[in-house]
Amino acid sequence: MTYNPQSKSFRLSLADLERAADCLKAAIIKIRVMGGLPLAGYKHDGRLETAHHAEIEVLAAARCLGIDFGFADPERLNHGQLDLSDD
């Protein structure tokens, strides 16, 4: 990624975005493992623990970068929905 101060714009390559997506997925995997949560997609009802909140923030960062992880409606993507069991 490069930043142009004259135009106040960032320039991202496809490789930059792919690497960012990989890093964000790796972060979610680590969050789930540390939180004792399954890597496969799951539905969670009840109180949100620290790991849930951390995953929500990582997903929000992905949305800000335009990374939808293949979901048709990334705005509806919630914690636990992303299946990471094969990653």
C-alpha positions, 0 to 999 in steps of 0.5 A: 500500500502506498499513500499519496499526500498530494491527493490524500489517497491510498493505493492498494494492489490486489496482492495487498488486499489478498494478504490483508484478507489472509491476515484477518482470517488468521486473526479470527482463527487465533481468536477462536482457538484462544476463546475455545470456540469452534473453527467451523461456523456456529450460531451463538445465542447468549452473552458475548465473551471477549473472543466474540467481541474481538471477532466482531471487530476484525470483521468490521475491519474487513468490511472497511477494506471491502473484504466480504469473505465470499458472503453475498451480504457482508453487512449481515455477517456476524461473529461465528458465521465464517467457517474457518475449519479448512484454513 
